[in-house]
Amino acid sequence: MFLYGAMVGSFLNVCIFRLPKYRTIAFERSHCLNCGALISALDNIPFFSFLILRGKCRNCQTPISWQYFLVELITAIMFVAFYLKYGLTWFLLRDLVLACLMLIIFFIDLKYQLIFDRITFSGVIMGIIFSLFLDPPGIKDSLFGVITGYMFFVFIFWFGIILLYFSDFFKELRTFLYSILDGSFFTNNSSGYFKDTLKWIIKNWDALCIPFFLTIVIGFSLGVISLVHTEELPCYSNNARNFAFLIFFFLFFLTFLVNLIKDILNEHLYVEDLRISYQMYPFLFASVSGLHAFIGLSVFCEEYEELPPIGGGDAKFGALIGAFIGWRDALISFAFSVVIGSIIGILIIPLRLFQRKYRFGRTAIPFGPAMVLGCFIVMFYQKDLIELYNRFIDWYFFRVYGF
């Protein structure tokens, strides 16, 4: 399972490096980004090729990013951890697909502060399909999870926008309500959204197929493994599962923190043309959020204004998480995400103060990685968290009220 996870991690690397550059995933062969030389099969073996080549291109000796090795390592340990939790079950397939999507989102959001609709849109559909056959969460909780996950962050966004852009918010709100009453909103936007969404789907079909491709490939591989291992699989202790979880969770957290510190020290500016261009709001998502035009513009007002509290991609990522794990577990994971994001924010504030560049509302921290970490905690320890919460409630009422 470790080696198979590393092989899947090699494909995830392709997605992480090509999606932000809008390059095809399906037909383009792997090649060196510097000299353009094609990478042979022997030089594309997970772990070993990187170590044998000493992290350099065989043709031009240009250093290869350590992210390739790190993604493969994290994916391999992640597959082992989920296998130790579920064994060869349908729940293993579902959670591995979600974990792979979250890993892609983690590294892209960490570098570009972008969560692409091409991942979240099809990921939501895949999560709903899984819920038709797996309970928990079941189809009802999954659909509620999509709505809850999306609107949770939309409300946070609106609340922050009201605080930061008080006068502009109500001006845009009044304009939006007038457009609803006179019908111009529907006549000017609906047909255009449907046409643009169809064009967007055709243009980005390969990226939209990633969740379905992962489901087919991982599901087929797990089926082959179950046929080969006809005897009963050995049982592993919770200690082994917890150890594997702690390793890949620590790698995620450390990567999150180190990359933020590196970007701050290097005065790294996120690529504005990637942040502003090409983002597509499919009609099904945009129609949920009433002030879609205002939100879309406000997300990118970073150069001279305070940053908005949350981005539109985070809301769609919340919908993806809710579709896979249900609305109850999604809300718990969001609570952990807020805590993790706060911890990261507190850790980097002294660094910004040392640089004398800290100003409230002007330090951007990608929230997607914190959402990934929060979701992993709930996926592994949902029952333990509920039991711990019930014990706390019992203790609280006994101490305060005596029963």
Secondary structure, DSSP 8 states (H G I E B T S, - for coil): -HHHHHHHHHHHHHHHHHGGGT--SSS---B-TTT--B--SGGGSTTHHHHHTTTB-TTT--B--HHHHHHHHHHHHHHHHHHHHH-SSHHHHHHHHHHHHHHHHHHHHHHHS---HHHHHHHHHHHHHHHHH-TTTHHHHHHHHHHHHHHHHHHHHHHHHHHHSHHHHHHHHHHHHHHHHTSHHHHHHHHHHHHHHHHHHHHTHHHHTHHHHHHHHHHHHHHHHHHH--S------HHHHHHHHHHHHHHHHHHHHHHHHHHHHTT----HHHHHSS----HHHHTTSTTHHHHHHHTT--SSS---SS-HHHHHHHHHHHHHH-HHHHHHHHHHHHHHHHHHHHHHHHHHHHTT---TT-----SHHHHHHHHHHHHHHHHHHHHHHHHHHHHHHHHHH--
